[in-house]
Amino acid sequence: MSGDAPFDLSPWRVALIYAAFGFLWVATSDSLVEGLPNHELIQTAKGWLFVGLSALLVYALVDRSQTELNRTSKRLESTLAHTSVLHRILRHDIRNACTAILGYAELVESRDDADANTDPVEAIRHRANRLVEVSDEVALLRTVELAEGNEVDVDLSCAVADAVDDLEIEHSAVRVSVTSPETLTVRAHPALPRSIAELLDNAVVHADCDEPKIHVAVWQLGEVVGVTVTDNGPGIPDAEREALLSGSETPLSHTSGVGLWLVRAIVDASGGSLDISTPKAHGTVVTVSLPRTA
């Protein structure tokens, strides 16, 4: 949430502001007009002026209230979308992982029909590590929502360089090329560097070849800056792409993980937009666009 709390424009406060304005107007204007010539004409003009100023005041108060209402509605929609994702994770990802762990645990027991090609201990370790990763991503998703409105200066060029270094250390076979200015700063959510790392990691995890290729471009177009990640993977299924871009999941349209939802949450909290395209040839192009606030 923003550090500057929105001004409370409840009905009683609006009425109080209007009443105070009316009282001050009557008290001051009558005393000023009373000793002037053409008293009645000035009183009429004063009345019309009061009507005009009252209309402007009411408009300003209602407009401010509507703005706050729209902002609250947007936060509510975002919260509902995140809740849908968390519900799907609990229902699908964690349940499946726990079922697999229980199945592999049975393989540890001495059985004649155990699959000799499966290392149950390694399989359990893999599934357990995945549960830890999902738990961390869910916790970060909640943190992003709570910290929405708190912006810091983020150097996109530096964030991309750090993410690429970490990726190449963890995945030695991946080939990453980068096009970026020496520095490009933007005001954004503090977790924005994490979203870039998630995009790179997602490109590697879902790669269908031995040597994944990724190109990262940091760019600026007028007052808009961004990061574009292009990979040579299998592409994002249409259902997942539709869910991410629409901001809501349905029983027939949902994502398979938390990573891209985390990216969307961070980008939304930064006042930016997320675009995902799948070229006809192969691969995926993900673009994060952000306003470059001075």
N, C-alpha and C positions, 0 to 999 in steps of 0.2 A: 504494500500500500504506500501511497505517497506520504512523504513527511509532512506536507502541507494538507491538513484536514480540510475537506470541502466545507464551505459555509452552509450551515443548516438553514434550509429554506422551507421549513414546515409551515403549514397554513397560518398558525398563530403568529409566527415570526413575520410573515408577509403582511398580515393584517396590522401588526404592531408598527412596522416600518411605514406603512401607508398612513396610519393614524398619526404618527409622529410628524410625518411630512405635512399632513393637512393642518395639524395644530400649529406648527411653526409658521406655515404660510398665512393662516388667518391672523395669528397674533402679530406678525411683523408687517404684513402688507396693509392691514387696516390702519395701523398707527401711522404708516408712511403716507397713505393716500388721503387720510382724513383732512389734512390741512392744505391740500393742493386745490387749485381751481379746476373747474369741470369735474367735480367730485363724482357725479353719477356716471359720466362717460368713462372715467378711469376705473370705477368699480366694475363696470361691464367688461372692459378690456381685461381687468384683473381676473374676472371670473373665467373668461375664455382662456387666458394664459394658464390658469390653474388646471383647467380641463386638459389642455395640451400637455403640461408637465406631468399631470397625473397619469395620462395615457403612456407617456414615455417611461415613467417609473414602473408602472404595472408591466409594461412590455419587457423592461430590463429584468425585473424580478422573475417573471414567468419564463423568459428565455434562459436565465441562469438556472432556474429549477429544472427546466426541460433538459438542459445540458447535463446536469448532475444525474437526472433520471436515465438518460441515454448511457452515461458512463457506468452507472450501476447495473443497467441491463446488460451491457457488454461484459462486465465482470461476472455477472450471473451466468451468462451463456458460456463463458470460458470455464467457469467452475463446473457447470453441468457436463461440458465436454470432457473435462479431466476426470470427473466422477465416472463417466461412462468408460473411459479407458481403464481406470483402476478396477472397476467392476469386471471388465473383460479379463484383466490380468489375473485377478483372484479366481475367476471362473475357469479360465483356460490355461494360461501359462503356468501358474503355480501348481494348479491341480495336476496338470500333465507331468510336470517335473517331479512332483511328489510320488505320483503313480509309478513313474520310471524308476525312481530311487528305490521304492519298495520292491519292484520287480528285480532290479539288479541285486538288491540285498539278499533275495532268495537264492540267487546264483552263487553267492558266497558260501552258502551251506553245501555240504557234500551231497551231491546228487549225481546219479548216473546219466541223466538226460541233459546236463548242463551244456550250454553252447561253448565249445572249446575255443571258438574264434573271438569271444567277448571277454574282455578283462573287466569283471564286475567292479573291482575297486576303482579303476580308472574311470569307468562310466559313472559311478556314484560321485566321484570327485568332480567330474565335469558338470553333472547336473547340479550339484550343490553350489559350485562356483557360479553357475548361471543364476541360481536363486539369489545369491548374494548380490550379483550385478543388478538384477531386476529390483531388488529391495533398495539399492542405492539410487537407481534411476527414479523410482517412485518417490523416495524421500526428496530428491532434488526437484522433481516436478512440483511437489507441494511447496518447497522452498521458493521456487520461481514465482508461484502464484502469490505467496505472502509478501515477496519483495517487489512486486510490480509497482512501478512508479519511481523506484530508487534507481537513478541512472548515474553512470560514471563514464569517464573518458576511456574508450577502448581503442587501441591501435590495431586495426584489422590486419595490417601487414605483419606485425609482431605475433598476433594470435595465430595466423595461418602458419608462420614459420615454426612456432612452437608445436602446433598440432602435427605438422608434417614430420618434424624431428621425432616426436613421440611415436608416430605411426611407423616410421621406418625402423625404429629400434625394436618395436614389438613384432613387426612383419617385415623380415629382411627381403622377401621376394617381391614386395610391391614396388612399383615404379611410379614416382610422383613428380610431376613437373609443375612449376609455379610461375605465374605471371603476376607481378605485384610492384607497385611503387615502393620506394624506400620506407615511407610511412604514410598512413592514412587514418586519421583519428575520427571517431564518431561517438556521440553520446548514446549509450545503450545500457541494457540490463547488465549487471555485473557478470552474469553467467553466459554472456555471448560467446566468449572463447570456447566454452564447453560445447555449445551448439556446433561450432565449426569442427571440433574434434569428433563429435557424434556423426557428422556427415561423412567425414573421412573413414571412420571406423565402419560405418554402415556400408560404404562402397566396397570395403575389403571383405567384410563378413559375408556379404551376399554375392561375392564374385564367383563366377562359374569357370574360371580358368586358373592355371598354375601361376601366371604372372599378371596380376591385376595392374591395370594402368589407370592412373588418376591425374587429371589436370585441374589445378585450382587457380582461379583468376580473381584478383582483387581489383575493383574498378570504381570509377566515379563518373557519373553522368549528370552534370549540373549540380543540383543540391541533393542528389540521390547517390548513395554509395552502396556497395554490396560485395558479396562473395559468391562465385559460381563454381560448383564442383561437378566435373564431368568424369564419368567412369565408363568402362567397357564391359560392365556386368550385364546380367540378363534383363535389367529394367524392373521398375516397380509395377506390380499388377495394377490394372485399372481400378479395381475395387479399393485397394489401399490408397492409391493416388486420390480417388474421389473423396474418401473419408478424411484424408489429411487436408485437402484444399477446402472442403466444406466446413471443416471444424467439428464434425459430429460423426459418431459411429452408429451403424444400424446392424441388425442381425445378419444382413447380407453384405454389408460393406464395413469392414474394420481392418485395422492394421495388425501386423503379426508381432509387433514389439513395442517397446516404450521409447526407443531412441528418437525416431522421427517425430513422435508426439512431443517429446521433450524439446526438440529443435523448434517446433511450431510454437510451443508455449513461450520459449525465450524470445523468439522473433516477435511474437504478438506483444509481449511485455516491453519490447524495445520500440514499439510503434512502427514496426516494419511489416513486410509481407514475404510469403514463401511461395515459390513457384516450382513445380515439378513437371518435367516433360520427358518423354521417352521417344527418342528419334526412331524412325522406321528401321534403320540399320541395326543398331544395338546400343545398349548402355542407357544411362540415366543422366539427366542434367538437372541439378537442383540449384536454384538461385535464391539467395537471401538478399533482399533489398531494404535499405534503411535510410531514413531522412538524416542528412548530415546537419544536425542542429549546431548553430554557432555557439 
